[in-house]
């Protein structure tokens, strides 16, 4: 089910990942690739790796020395914080030590640095780089971006490159490097800033970049409406519910908001199912140490939950009408209630009262979305051939809506927890040799159950917010004049 959430948010913020953390890296990397081509002009993979790794380490340290407050999210930040004290009294910062990714003194373990691990795919997709093997090749858009970075950096750029080539940088040069080249030092009126804003706003990078622009518009519009410090969880909840934290309605037009709503609905359903998964495994471990037949296990597990809900004699639809339907809008409160089922200890998954919250969450999701159509249709488009998503879970509940609640739950858990997990784990074992089974099945019995902690997916919203801050489009709470101009020039899609 989580894979469906990932597929949805990838279409909403294309070109970003959860580890592409600073907007200026795009122009910086274009410039580094260009300088490798002009200064070294060599198709030498190991030489390039040393070059990019030295450049990244120097960039992280220089940015930290110049301004610790605006240099967060950089590759090598933790190394730089630890190593900064060693600069006192030193004449040079050694960069050669970072050539070896396996060295304990290295800033990062990835062979081709942060660039190779996290940014190159995004830059290829956006047309800043060209396809190549080994050493990267700049494209026309990237060449323009590199020239703009060089113009913004002035004389410091040449000194920086020479330090990378020499393998050492003067400590006295670090602050000037960071003050002109750091991620928080982009001049608002520069050509570089214009190009980075165009990249972020989907003016370059192909048709998929328009989705990034639409999500950026939605985030800035939310900040304009919310008037509070930006918070990812509050943003997700607001878009899903259609209400701002102060209770005012918020329903921006367009499919982008609807896709974010579909993403959140799938996440909520996944949390409910993961809670029931953990509860089932703990029931197996505690009550059936030598295993149990599925029906025997499900009866023992569901009975106390149905009693907690007071629904032993009701059909699924009758119970939803009486109980869950009146809780529509409380999805995130219910998700908070069941969070103890999903922690490392999973204590809540032993408590039928807490597990009843997971069933209520499923009931609310069913009441809200099963007949609405649009959200579920969006999820279906991203669920893949397996259909593992909220749409599949709600469809199973609909098929059982006129049977006793205990039967409906048994069907859902058997189909989407027991059978679904067995199939997925089997495929992983065949395709990759990885054993991801959380229970064993043999001779019609389930045994050796293991619960697991659960985390919501991280859909790149914080990264988009940081990029927009780097582009000086918001101040962390409200859109700036540049952000308001962006909102006026575009619209929700």
DRENNUZA-871009 format. One record per residue (C-alpha): x, y, z; residue number from 0; residue in one letter. Coordinates in steps of 0.25 Angstrom, whole numbers, plus 5000, padded with zeros to 4 digits. Layout:
<pts>
x|y|z|n|res
X|Y|Z|NUM|A
...
</pts>
This chain:
<pts>
x|y|z|n|res
5000|5000|5000|0|X
5011|5009|5003|1|X
5016|5008|4989|2|X
5003|5014|4984|3|X
5006|5026|4993|4|X
5020|5028|4987|5|X
5015|5027|4973|6|X
5005|5038|4975|7|X
5014|5048|4982|8|X
5025|5045|4971|9|X
5015|5051|4961|10|X
5012|5063|4970|11|X
5027|5068|4973|12|X
5035|5062|4961|13|X
5049|5066|4960|14|X
5051|5066|4976|15|X
5054|5055|4985|16|X
5054|5054|5000|17|X
5069|5057|5000|18|X
5070|5068|4990|19|X
5070|5078|5001|20|X
5075|5091|4995|21|X
5071|5099|4982|22|X
5085|5105|4979|23|X
5091|5091|4978|24|X
5085|5090|4964|25|X
5093|5103|4959|26|X
5105|5099|4967|27|X
5106|5085|4961|28|X
5104|5090|4947|29|X
5116|5099|4950|30|X
5124|5088|4956|31|X
5121|5079|4944|32|X
5125|5090|4934|33|X
5138|5093|4941|34|X
5142|5079|4941|35|X
5140|5079|4926|36|X
5148|5092|4924|37|X
5159|5090|4935|38|X
5161|5075|4934|39|X
5154|5071|4921|40|X
5156|5056|4924|41|X
5147|5044|4923|42|X
5153|5039|4936|43|X
5142|5034|4945|44|X
5151|5032|4958|45|X
5157|5046|4955|46|X
5143|5052|4954|47|X
5138|5045|4967|48|X
5150|5052|4975|49|X
5147|5065|4968|50|X
5132|5065|4972|51|X
5135|5060|4986|52|X
5145|5070|4989|53|X
5136|5081|4983|54|X
5124|5076|4992|55|X
5132|5076|5005|56|X
5138|5090|5002|57|X
5124|5095|4999|58|X
5118|5089|5012|59|X
5130|5095|5021|60|X
5130|5108|5014|61|X
5115|5110|5015|62|X
5115|5106|5030|63|X
5127|5116|5033|64|X
5120|5127|5026|65|X
5106|5125|5032|66|X
5102|5113|5040|67|X
5087|5118|5040|68|X
5086|5117|5025|69|X
5094|5105|5022|70|X
5085|5094|5027|71|X
5082|5081|5018|72|X
5095|5081|5012|73|X
5103|5068|5009|74|X
5114|5067|5019|75|X
5108|5077|5029|76|X
5110|5067|5041|77|X
5124|5065|5037|78|X
5126|5080|5036|79|X
5120|5083|5049|80|X
5130|5073|5056|81|X
5142|5077|5048|82|X
5140|5093|5049|83|X
5147|5093|5062|84|X
5160|5087|5056|85|X
5161|5099|5047|86|X
5165|5108|5058|87|X
5180|5112|5056|88|X
5181|5104|5043|89|X
5185|5110|5030|90|X
5178|5099|5021|91|X
5166|5090|5020|92|X
5170|5077|5015|93|X
5161|5072|5003|94|X
5169|5060|4999|95|X
5164|5052|5011|96|X
5150|5052|5004|97|X
5155|5045|4992|98|X
5153|5032|4999|99|X
5138|5029|5002|100|X
5141|5018|5012|101|X
5151|5027|5020|102|X
5146|5030|5034|103|X
5150|5044|5032|104|X
5141|5045|5019|105|X
5129|5055|5019|106|X
5120|5045|5012|107|X
5121|5030|5008|108|X
5114|5031|4994|109|X
5125|5028|4983|110|X
5120|5040|4974|111|X
5116|5048|4986|112|X
5103|5055|4988|113|X
5102|5059|4974|114|X
5103|5044|4969|115|X
5094|5038|4979|116|X
5083|5048|4980|117|X
5083|5059|4969|118|X
5088|5054|4956|119|X
5075|5047|4953|120|X
5067|5059|4956|121|X
5076|5068|4947|122|X
5076|5058|4936|123|X
5060|5058|4936|124|X
5060|5073|4936|125|X
5069|5074|4924|126|X
5081|5080|4932|127|X
5090|5068|4929|128|X
5091|5059|4917|129|X
5091|5044|4917|130|X
5106|5039|4919|131|X
5114|5027|4925|132|X
5123|5031|4936|133|X
5127|5046|4936|134|X
5114|5054|4934|135|X
5112|5063|4922|136|X
5105|5077|4923|137|X
5093|5080|4914|138|X
5090|5094|4909|139|X
5080|5098|4920|140|X
5091|5093|4930|141|X
5102|5101|4923|142|X
5093|5114|4924|143|X
5091|5111|4939|144|X
5106|5109|4941|145|X
5109|5122|4935|146|X
5099|5129|4944|147|X
5105|5122|4956|148|X
5119|5127|4952|149|X
5114|5141|4950|150|X
5108|5141|4964|151|X
5121|5136|4970|152|X
5131|5145|4964|153|X
5145|5143|4966|154|X
5143|5133|4978|155|X
5139|5123|4967|156|X
5153|5122|4961|157|X
5159|5121|4975|158|X
5149|5110|4979|159|X
5152|5102|4967|160|X
5167|5103|4969|161|X
5166|5098|4983|162|X
5158|5086|4979|163|X
5169|5083|4969|164|X
5180|5085|4979|165|X
5173|5077|4989|166|X
5174|5088|5000|167|X
5167|5101|5003|168|X
5172|5113|5011|169|X
5164|5114|5023|170|X
5163|5129|5021|171|X
5156|5127|5008|172|X
5145|5118|5014|173|X
5136|5130|5019|174|X
5137|5138|5005|175|X
5134|5125|4998|176|X
5121|5123|5007|177|X
5117|5137|5006|178|X
5116|5137|4991|179|X
5114|5123|4987|180|X
5106|5117|4999|181|X
5091|5112|4998|182|X
5086|5124|5005|183|X
5094|5134|4998|184|X
5087|5135|4985|185|X
5084|5150|4980|186|X
5069|5152|4978|187|X
5071|5160|4966|188|X
5082|5151|4959|189|X
5081|5143|4946|190|X
5084|5131|4955|191|X
5072|5133|4964|192|X
5063|5135|4952|193|X
5067|5122|4945|194|X
5066|5115|4959|195|X
5052|5120|4960|196|X
5048|5116|4946|197|X
5053|5102|4949|198|X
5045|5101|4962|199|X
5033|5108|4955|200|X
5033|5098|4944|201|X
5037|5107|4933|202|X
5048|5098|4929|203|X
5049|5083|4931|204|X
5038|5077|4922|205|X
5024|5075|4924|206|X
5025|5068|4937|207|X
5031|5080|4943|208|X
5017|5087|4942|209|X
5012|5078|4953|210|X
5024|5083|4962|211|X
5019|5097|4959|212|X
5005|5093|4963|213|X
5009|5088|4976|214|X
5018|5100|4979|215|X
5006|5109|4976|216|X
4997|5101|4985|217|X
5007|5101|4997|218|X
5009|5116|4995|219|X
4994|5118|4995|220|X
4992|5110|5007|221|X
5003|5119|5014|222|X
4996|5131|5009|223|X
4983|5126|5015|224|X
4988|5120|5028|225|X
4996|5131|5034|226|X
5005|5122|5043|227|X
5018|5116|5043|228|X
5019|5105|5032|229|X
5017|5091|5037|230|X
5016|5079|5027|231|X
5006|5071|5036|232|X
4997|5083|5037|233|X
4998|5085|5022|234|X
4994|5070|5019|235|X
4983|5071|5029|236|X
4977|5084|5023|237|X
4977|5079|5009|238|X
4971|5066|5013|239|X
4960|5072|5022|240|X
4957|5084|5014|241|X
4958|5093|5026|242|X
4969|5102|5031|243|X
4974|5101|5046|244|X
4965|5112|5050|245|X
4953|5105|5044|246|X
4951|5113|5031|247|X
4948|5106|5019|248|X
4960|5103|5009|249|X
4957|5096|4996|250|X
4966|5101|4985|251|X
4961|5096|4971|252|X
4969|5087|4962|253|X
4973|5072|4962|254|X
4986|5075|4970|255|X
4979|5077|4983|256|X
4970|5065|4980|257|X
4983|5057|4977|258|X
4989|5061|4990|259|X
4976|5058|4997|260|X
4976|5044|4990|261|X
4990|5042|4995|262|X
4986|5045|5009|263|X
4974|5036|5009|264|X
4983|5025|5005|265|X
4993|5028|5016|266|X
4982|5028|5026|267|X
4977|5015|5021|268|X
4991|5009|5022|269|X
4993|5013|5036|270|X
4980|5006|5040|271|X
4983|4993|5033|272|X
4997|4994|5039|273|X
4991|4995|5053|274|X
4982|4983|5050|275|X
4995|4975|5045|276|X
5002|4978|5057|277|X
4991|4974|5066|278|X
4989|4961|5059|279|X
5004|4958|5060|280|X
5004|4961|5075|281|X
4991|4952|5077|282|X
4998|4941|5069|283|X
5010|4942|5078|284|X
5003|4943|5091|285|X
4991|4934|5090|286|X
4996|4924|5079|287|X
5011|4921|5081|288|X
5011|4909|5073|289|X
5002|4915|5062|290|X
4987|4915|5058|291|X
4978|4913|5046|292|X
4975|4927|5040|293|X
4960|4926|5044|294|X
4963|4922|5058|295|X
4973|4934|5059|296|X
4964|4944|5053|297|X
4952|4940|5062|298|X
4961|4942|5074|299|X
4966|4955|5069|300|X
4953|4962|5064|301|X
4944|4957|5075|302|X
4949|4967|5086|303|X
4950|4978|5076|304|X
4935|4976|5072|305|X
4931|4976|5086|306|X
4939|4989|5089|307|X
4931|4995|5077|308|X
4918|4989|5082|309|X
4916|4984|5069|310|X
4915|4969|5071|311|X
4901|4968|5065|312|X
4902|4979|5054|313|X
4906|4978|5039|314|X
4917|4987|5034|315|X
4908|4997|5028|316|X
4899|4997|5041|317|X
4911|5000|5050|318|X
4917|5010|5040|319|X
4903|5018|5040|320|X
4902|5017|5055|321|X
4917|5020|5059|322|X
4927|5023|5048|323|X
4919|5032|5039|324|X
4917|5043|5050|325|X
4933|5043|5052|326|X
4936|5048|5038|327|X
4946|5059|5039|328|X
4953|5052|5051|329|X
4962|5044|5043|330|X
4975|5050|5048|331|X
4970|5049|5062|332|X
4968|5034|5060|333|X
4981|5033|5053|334|X
4988|5039|5066|335|X
4980|5030|5075|336|X
4986|5017|5068|337|X
5000|5023|5067|338|X
5004|5014|5079|339|X
5001|5002|5070|340|X
5011|5006|5060|341|X
5023|5010|5070|342|X
5035|5002|5072|343|X
5029|4996|5084|344|X
5015|4994|5078|345|X
5008|4995|5092|346|X
4995|5000|5086|347|X
4994|4988|5077|348|X
4991|4979|5089|349|X
4979|4987|5094|350|X
4966|4985|5087|351|X
4961|4999|5091|352|X
4973|5005|5083|353|X
4971|4995|5071|354|X
4956|4999|5071|355|X
4961|5012|5067|356|X
4968|5006|5054|357|X
4954|5000|5051|358|X
4947|5013|5053|359|X
4957|5020|5044|360|X
4954|5009|5033|361|X
4939|5012|5035|362|X
4941|5027|5034|363|X
4949|5025|5021|364|X
4939|5016|5016|365|X
4927|5026|5019|366|X
4935|5038|5013|367|X
4940|5032|5000|368|X
4934|5019|4996|369|X
4923|5027|4988|370|X
4930|5040|4985|371|X
4938|5034|4974|372|X
4949|5045|4970|373|X
4959|5042|4981|374|X
4957|5027|4980|375|X
4959|5028|4964|376|X
4972|5035|4966|377|X
4977|5025|4975|378|X
4973|5014|4966|379|X
4981|5020|4955|380|X
4994|5019|4963|381|X
4991|5006|4970|382|X
4997|4997|4959|383|X
4993|4984|4955|384|X
4992|4979|4969|385|X
4982|4989|4973|386|X
4988|4990|4987|387|X
4982|5003|4993|388|X
4971|5009|5000|389|X
4962|5006|4987|390|X
4964|4991|4989|391|X
4962|4991|5004|392|X
4949|5000|5002|393|X
4944|4991|4991|394|X
4946|4978|5000|395|X
4938|4985|5011|396|X
4927|4989|5001|397|X
4926|4975|4996|398|X
4923|4971|5011|399|X
4915|4983|5015|400|X
4903|4975|5018|401|X
4910|4964|5026|402|X
4913|4964|5041|403|X
4924|4974|5044|404|X
4932|4962|5049|405|X
4931|4956|5036|406|X
4935|4968|5028|407|X
4947|4970|5037|408|X
4951|4956|5035|409|X
4950|4957|5020|410|X
4958|4970|5020|411|X
4969|4965|5029|412|X
4970|4951|5022|413|X
4970|4958|5008|414|X
4979|4970|5011|415|X
4988|4966|5022|416|X
4990|4951|5022|417|X
4988|4947|5007|418|X
4994|4961|5002|419|X
5006|4960|5011|420|X
5009|4945|5007|421|X
5009|4949|4992|422|X
5017|4961|4993|423|X
5028|4955|5002|424|X
5028|4943|4993|425|X
5031|4952|4981|426|X
5042|4959|4988|427|X
5048|4946|4992|428|X
5048|4941|4977|429|X
5052|4954|4971|430|X
5063|4958|4981|431|X
5066|4947|4990|432|X
5061|4956|5002|433|X
5053|4949|5013|434|X
5043|4959|5017|435|X
5032|4950|5023|436|X
5026|4954|5036|437|X
5019|4941|5039|438|X
5020|4927|5033|439|X
5009|4918|5027|440|X
5010|4903|5027|441|X
5000|4892|5027|442|X
4988|4902|5028|443|X
4994|4909|5040|444|X
5000|4923|5043|445|X
5012|4924|5052|446|X
5024|4932|5056|447|X
5018|4945|5055|448|X
5026|4958|5056|449|X
5020|4972|5057|450|X
5027|4984|5051|451|X
5028|4999|5053|452|X
5022|5008|5043|453|X
5025|5022|5038|454|X
5017|5030|5029|455|X
5023|5033|5015|456|X
5031|5046|5014|457|X
5025|5053|5001|458|X
5035|5063|4999|459|X
5027|5075|5004|460|X
5037|5080|5013|461|X
5047|5079|5002|462|X
5038|5087|4993|463|X
5036|5098|5004|464|X
5051|5099|5006|465|X
5053|5101|4991|466|X
5043|5112|4991|467|X
5049|5118|5003|468|X
5063|5118|4996|469|X
5056|5124|4984|470|X
5051|5135|4994|471|X
5037|5133|4991|472|X
5033|5131|5006|473|X
5038|5135|5020|474|X
5034|5122|5027|475|X
5020|5127|5030|476|X
5015|5136|5018|477|X
5018|5138|5003|478|X
5028|5149|5000|479|X
5025|5159|4989|480|X
5032|5149|4980|481|X
5023|5138|4985|482|X
5011|5146|4983|483|X
5015|5150|4969|484|X
5017|5135|4966|485|X
5002|5132|4971|486|X
4997|5143|4962|487|X
5004|5138|4950|488|X
5000|5124|4951|489|X
4988|5116|4956|490|X
4984|5103|4962|491|X
4984|5091|4952|492|X
</pts>
